[in-house]
Each structure stands twice: as structure tokens, then as C-alpha cells.
Amino acid sequence: MRTMSARRIAEQVAARAVSAVALYDDLLERIAVENPRLNAIVHLDPEAGRAEARAADARAARGEALPLLGVPFTVKDNIWVRGQPVRQGSRLFEDFVAPEDAVAVARLRAAGAVFAGITNCSEFACKGVTTNLLHGPTRNPWDVTLTPGGSSGGAASAVAAGLAPLALCTDGGGSTRRPAAHVGVVGMKPSAGVVPHPIGFAEPVFGNSVMGQMARSVADVALMLDVLAGPDPRDPQSVVLSGSFARAAVPDPAGLRVAYSRRLGLDAPVDPDVAACVERAVHRLADAGAIVEEADPVWPAGAGESGLMPLQFAGLAALYGERYRATPDLFDPDIGQQIDAGLRTSGAEVARALHLREEAYRALAALFARYDLLVCPTTPVTAWPFDRLGPATIDGRPVTPRGHAVFTPLFNHCYAPACSVPCGLTESGGLPVGLQIAGPRLSDAAVLRLAAAVEATCGYAPALV
């Protein structure tokens, strides 16, 4: 049961071949065994989950065949779940109980899915590892001395360890894709506006963060996205897309024009083991019929962390600067440093970053005038020790603590869809590597189509770890 796809679970529950309650109880047993070593799930409500599972069985008895009937899902600790504590990994919100469901949570429940717990994240989802003063660190199920990355590390570890088949996350700069890469699961960042998010906490980086999806297969991510997508008049970015993501996610890359970018047009080192794994996957795509050429986006000067991070710093300062000045000990010191930087950031610096974001959008659009999709590494390294912000060096070159995160944020700033799909294991350490696929805004179906092709051609199907 633990290795069944979400689609298969829903089919079996609808056919009454398996009980959603039995499935949920089995999941609780696995969580009790595995979660203490991972700290992936930071809040459980067995009574509420079992009630939802009973409701799923009742719906099956009435003949309802819902797309996610009886399928357990977790929710990241910065997304509202009605009646549950949702804390953003922060002591400021230690006593907060969500008054209503986020739109995405409500849609998952309406589709028959069963709430299976809150997953750990970094404070305010603004750090590349998953640790905070409230819940402590989450560890990587492949090796508990390593991090799953962040900020959605709890979701990633839970999916990889079989603690739930689906995870609802956020992605403001790679928070879904990078952890997915580090644990060998699929992580999707939809185009801005595809999954509306008008209910919940204010986001530090205005307009950048979207609702992400994680699962053990591209098909399950696509199925989840079918349930979540659709307009909501309360979300100014909300868009209408026609068609089914699940039907589009077929492993057929023939005819797709794909730009292969080794370093995303950035002066960033990549671990040779990671580069080799990604290159093998790209060659397989070409053998399967994709039209692959090496090409890089030509970014404007300053694009990347240095030019765009002032938006996050200023956003954090706007939301939490006064509380930080009054009670700095309540904050993760790493987040405190970002707030300090935001308090020193001028309005002119924010405006320059916003203009730079527009220039970056046009630069990526220029590449997509020639290509349908782009592929590159999701991260330049595999997972590193959980007690460090990031690796000190990559391929022998010193890097900043954000050196591991260089290949994901620009797609957020460009509102583009991007998906990390496992493409194999490193030869030296045997750790998962993710291939990132991106496309123009609202090309989510094409991104999932190529992701399905990577999954099929690489032949990599992670066992529960």
C-alpha cells in the first residue's frame, strides 16, 4: 500500500477494494516509526484524519469516484488548514490556529483527499535548509546526517519516506524543487496564478511564491495539479487554463525544442557528479526524439541573488521588522540577518530589483521564442550536512551559503512553471540528482510532458528510503 500511486489509491478506495481508514491507520503506524528520525511531520491530528478517512469511505459507498478519494496529503507549515496549528516555523506564531482552509487545501479535501499532517519548514519559508527554533531540523531519509534542503524539507522527507503520497508546499525561490531534488521525488512549481492562493499568511516576496506539489511520480503531481488549478476572483494573479495536466503528462518528448543549459547562463559551479547525471538524462531525451540544443538565457546584469534578494529582505522587514526590533530572540538568527538587511534596504533598491525582475522576464521570453522548454540542473550539488546553511565549496570553488540555490529563483521572478524530476543517483555518493525543466508562463502541461519523459527514459523509480 505504501508504494501505491495516488491515482491507484483513489481507484481502490472508490472500488471499495481498500478502506481509506485502514490506509490512514497504516500510514500512522509508518509515521510513528519513521518520523522520529526525520522530524518531517511536526503536527498530527489522528482524530481529524480518521474522520476524513471515514468520510472518504462513506463517499465510496455512495458511488462517488473522486480523483483523490482517500489519498493522504501533508501540508507545509505555512499553509492554512482549518482548525490546525500553522506556525510558519516561527515562535511568533506558536499559538496560531488557522481559521479557514487555504483554497488549495479546500480543493484537495473536496476531491476526497485526507489530511495527514503538517510538515516542517524553515522560518517564514525563507531559508534553503529546513530548521527553525520552534521545531528543530528535518533530516534527509537517504542519510539522516544530511539536509533535505528547504524550505519545504519536511514535505520532501515525508514523501520520500512514504509518510504520505502527496505534499502541498510553497515555492518562492525553489522551496519545492530543491528539496525534491535532494530526496529523489518530483517537485512542481506551477506558473504564477495557476493555483490561486488568496487565503493565508502574507508572503515576504510579493508575487513570487506559488503553491507547489510533491509526489513520487510525475503522474501524481499532474493529478494533484488538476485538482488544484482553476481561477479564484480573490487572487489577482489567478488565470484560467483549459485541458487536463494528467492527460498531458505523457512520456513523449518527440518534436519538443529543448534548450539544454548547463549552468543556466550564470557563473555558477556545478559538482561534476551532478553535471554528469544531468547530461546523461539530456542525452536520453534526445534519443527519445526531443530536439535538444545547448543554449543559455542571456540575463541582464545583476540578475540572480545579489540583484533580486532585496525583495525578500524588504518583504521580511515589512512584515516582521517591528517584532524583530522588539523581540529579536524569538527569531532564527539567519532570518534576523535577512530582516536586518531589509530594514537597511531603501525604496530605490526595491524599485531597482523590481525593474530587474522585468528585465529577467524579457530575457527568458527571448530564449523561449526559440525553444519550447529549458532544462538544467535543479541544484548544483547533492544534499549536505543538515547543520550547515549550504556547502562551503562546489566543484572546488568557494560559494556563499546560497550557492546551492542559484538555479531555481529566477523562474519564480519570471512567473514560469518549473519542475524538478529525479534523473538518477551520483556515482560517488549514490545520492539523488534532480533535472529542472522550465517553460514560458502557462506552459505547465508541456513541462509535465517532458518531466514524464525524463522519468520514463531515466528508468529511475525511487524506493522508499
N, C-alpha and C positions, 0 to 999 in steps of 0.2 A: 504493500500500500504506500509506503514512504517514497517509492520511486515512481509512482504513477503521475502522469501529467495532470494538469488542472482540467483539461478537457475530458480525460478519461475518468477522473473522479466525478465530475458533473454528470457524465453519461451513466456511470454506475449507480450514483445516488438517485438519478431520475428513474432508472430502471428498477430501483429498489433491490439491486444486487448487493449493495453495501449500505450500511446505515451511516448517515452523517454523524450521529452521536458516537458510534463506535470508532469512526475515523478520528473524531476530535479527541476522544479519550486516549486513543493510541498516540496521538500527537502530544498530549500532555505527558504521557509516560516518557516519550523521547526527549521532550524539553527538560523534564526532571533529571534525566541522565546527562544530557549534553550541555545544557545551558550553564551550569555552574562553572565549567571550564572556559566558556566563551564569553559570558556576560553579554549576549546578543539581545535577549529579550529582558527588558527592565521592568515590565509590568504585565501581569497576567490577571485575568478575571474569569476563572473557570466557570463560575455560575452563569455569567453573561454569555460566554462562548457556548456552553452546553445548551442554553436556552435557544440560541440562534441555530445550533445544530438540530435541535428538536423541531424548530420551525421549518428547517430545510427538509427534514423527513416528512413533515406534515404536508409540505408543498408537493413533494414527490408523490405522496399518497393521493393527492388531488389531481395528479396527472400533469403538474407543471414541469416543463423541461427547460429550465433556465440555464443560461450559458455558464454560470459558475455555481451551480447548485451544490451546496455542501463543501465547497472548496475553502480551506482555511487561508487567511491572509493576515499579514502583520502590517503595522502602521508605524512609521517613523515618529519619533518623539517630538516632532514639531508640527504635526498634522492633527487637527481636532477630531476626536472620537467622542461622541456624546456620552456624558456621564463618566468618562475616564480621565485619570490624571495625565495631562500632557504638559511636559515641563521644559522643552527645548534644551534639555541637558543643563539647566540653569537653576541655581539656588533662588533666583528671583521668582521663579515660577513653581517652587517646591509644592505649594498648596493649590495650584491651579487645577480646576476640573473643567473640561470643555463643555460649554453649554449646548452645543449642537455639533452635528457631523459636518466635516468638510464635504463639499459637493462630491469629491471622488469617493470618499468613504460611503456616503449615502448611495451612490450609484453601484458600488460593489455589493452592498447589502441588498439593494433592490434586485440585483442579478443572482441572489441566492448565496453569496459568499459568507463565510463565518469568520468573525473577528477572532484572531488568535494571539493578540498581544501587541504591546508597544515595544519598538526596537530602539536601541541606544543610538545617540548621535552626539557629535561634538556640540559645544555650547553655541546656540543660535545657528547651528549648521554652518559654521564659518571657520572650519579648520580641516586640514587634509588628513587627520587621523581621528579616530573615534575614542575620545576620552574626555571626561569632564569631572568637575568637583563633586557632582551630585551622585553619579552612578559609577564612576571609575572607567577603566579601559575595556574595550571589546577586543577580543583576540581572534586571530585567523584560524579557522578549523584545520587548515593544511599543516600548520605549525603554530602552537599557541604562544611561542615566543615572538611571533610576528604580528604586525598590524593588518587588519583588513583594509586599511585606508579610511578615508572619511569624505564627507561627514556621515554617509549612510552605511557605516561599517556594521552596525547591528543588523540591519536588514540583509546585508550581503552574507554575513556569517550565518544568519538564521536559514537563509535559502540554501546555502552550500551544505549546511549540516543536516538538512532535512527537517528543520523545525517548522517550516511552512512552505508550501509550493509557490506562493506568490507574496510579494512585498510591495507596499506602496511607499514611495520615498519622495524626496525633493531633490532637485538638481539645479543649483545656482551657478556652478562653475565646474561641474564634473562630479558632483557628490553622489550620483547614482552610477556613473560609468566607471570611475576609477576603482571603487570598492568591488564592483562586479568583476573587473579585470583581475583584481588581486586574489579573488577566491574562485575564479573559474565558472561564473554564471553570466547570464545575459542581462545587461542593463540598458534601458532605453530612456533617452531624453527626447520627448516629443517636441515638435515645433511649438513655439510660444503661441498660446491660445487654443491649442487642440484639446487640452484638458483644462476646463475652467477651474479657477481657484479663488473665488471671491470671499470665502468664509475661513477665518483663522487668523493666525498671527501676521503682523506686518512683516514683510521681507526686507532685510537690510539692503539688498541690491535691487532697486526698483525695476521691475520688468524682466529681470534675468532669470529668476527662479521659476521652474515648472515642476509639475508633478511627474516623477519618474516611476518606472516599473522595473521590477526584477523578477526573474524566474529562471528555471533551469533549462529552458528552451526558448527559441525564437517564437515558436507557435504559441506557447503560453503567454509570452509578452504581448503578442499580437491579439490574442483572445482577450486579454485584460484591457488592452487599449481600445478594442471595440466597445467594451462596456463603459469605459471612462470618457470617451470622446463625445463631443457634442456641445453646442453653444449654451451659454447662460448669460442672460442680459445684464447681470450684475458685474460681469468681468469685461473690462474694456478691450482686452486682447482677444476675447472669445471669437472663434471662427467656426464656420460650417464646412465639413469635409464629407464628400459622398463616398460610398463604397465601403468595403469591409477590409480592415487590416489583416484579419486572419486569412481571408481568401487571397490577398495579395502576397502574403509571406510564403511564396513557393520557391524552392531552391533552383531557380532558373535564371542565371546571370547573362544568358546569351543576348548579345546586342547592347548591353549596358555599357556606356562610355565611362570608364573609371579612371580618375586621376590617382596615381599612387604617389604619395608624398612621404618621404622617409622621415622628415623632421618638421613637417607642416610649415615649411618656409621660415623656420626660426633657427637661431643659432643655439641649438639645444643638444647636449649629448644624449645618446641612447645606448643602453647596455647592449653589447654585441649579441648576447644570447636572445634578448628581446627582439632586436633587429632581424636576426636570422629566422626566428619563429614567424614574425610578421611577413617576411619576404617569401617564405615557403607557402604561406596561406595565399598571398597575392598571386604567385605562380599557378597555384591550383585554380584560382578564379579564372585566370587567363586560359588555362587548359579547358575549363568548362564553358568557354565561349564569351566571357567578358572581354571587352576591348580596353586593354589596360595600357596606359602610358604614364611615364614618370612626369609629374608636374607639381609645382608648388603654388599656393596662393602668394601673391605679392602684397604683403601687408604694408600699411602706412607706417612711417617712422614712429616708434614708441608703442606700437601695438603689443599687447602682452601684459604681463603682471605689472610692470613699472608704470605704464600709462593708464591702465584701467582699474587697478586696485583702489585708487582713491574713492571710487564709487562705493565699494564695500566699507571702507573705513568711515567715510562720511555717513553712510546709512546706519552703521552701528552707533556712531556718535549721536545721530539724530534720535534714534530710538532709546538708547540706554546711557547716553553721556552723563545726564544729571544723576542717575542712580550710581554710576561708576564713581563720579566725584564724591558722592556721599558715603558709599559703602564699597570701596574697591576690593575688600577681602571676599566679597560674595562672588567675584568674577574669576574665571580661569585667567591666570596671568597672560597667556597667549592672546586671549580675546581682549584683555585690558590693554595690551600694547596696540592692538588694532584700533580700539576706541580712542586711545591717546593720539594716535596718528590722525584719526578722523577729526578730533577736536582741534587739531592744528591745520586741517585742510581748509583752504579758502574756497569761496564760491566760484572764483575764477578757475581753480584747479578742477572742481567738479564739472564745470562747463566744458573745459578742455577735454576731459575724459568722455563726456557725452558726445562732443564733436568727433573725437577719435573713434568712438563706437560706430558712428555713422560711416566714417571712412572705412573702417574694417568691414562693415556690412557690404559696402560697394566693392571692396577688394574681393571678397568671397563671391559676390554675384558675378564678377568678371570671370572668375575661374569656372563657375557653373554655366556661363554662356557657351563654354566649350565642352564641358563634361556633365554627365548626369549626376555622378556621385564622386566622393573623395574617400580614400582610405589612408589610414596612418596608424601608428601605434596609439593605443589608448593611453598608456603610460610608458615612460622610457625605462622603467625599472620594475622588477617584481617586488613583492612585499618586503619590508624591512622591520627591524625590531620595534615592538609596539610602544616602547617608552621614548621614542625619538620622533620629532616632528617630520623628519624626512631623512633620506640618506645624505651623508656628507659629500660624497662624490658619486658621479655617474660616468662610467667608462673612463675612469681615472681623472676626470675633471672636477674640481670643486664646484658645488652648486649651493644655492640658497635652500632654506627649508621648504620652499615651494618648487624646487627644481623637478620634483616628481609630477607636478600638476600642470606642466606647460601646454599639453596638447588638448585640453578639454575646454577651458573657459571661453575661448574665442567663439565657439559655436553658440554659447549662451548669449554673448553680446550681439551675435548676428541672428538670433532667434531661430536658428536652424535645427532640424532634427539630427540627432546623433545617437548611435547605438554601439555599445561595446559587446562583442561576441567572442567567446573563447576560441583561440586558434591553435592551442597546443600548450605544451609544457617546455620549459627551458631544459636544455640538455645537461647543464651543470648542476642545477639545483632541483629540477623536477617541479618547479612552481608554475602556476598558470600565467598565461600571457593573453591579453585582450587585443583584438583588432578593432579599431574605431572606424565606423562608417558614417559619413555625413552627407547631407544633400541640401539643396535650396529649401527655404522655408516652405512648409506644407508638402514636401516630397516624402513624408513619413512612410508611405506604402512602399516606395522604391527602396528606401533604406532597409526596411524589413525584408524585402525580397532579396537584397544582396546579403543581408545577415543570415538568412536561411541558407543561401548558397555557401557561405563560409562554413556554417555549421555542418552542412552535408559533405562538402569537399574535404574538410579537415579531418572528418571522422572522429572528432573529439567529443565524447559524451562523458562529462564528469561523474564519477561515482560519488555517493555520499561520503563526505570526509568528516 
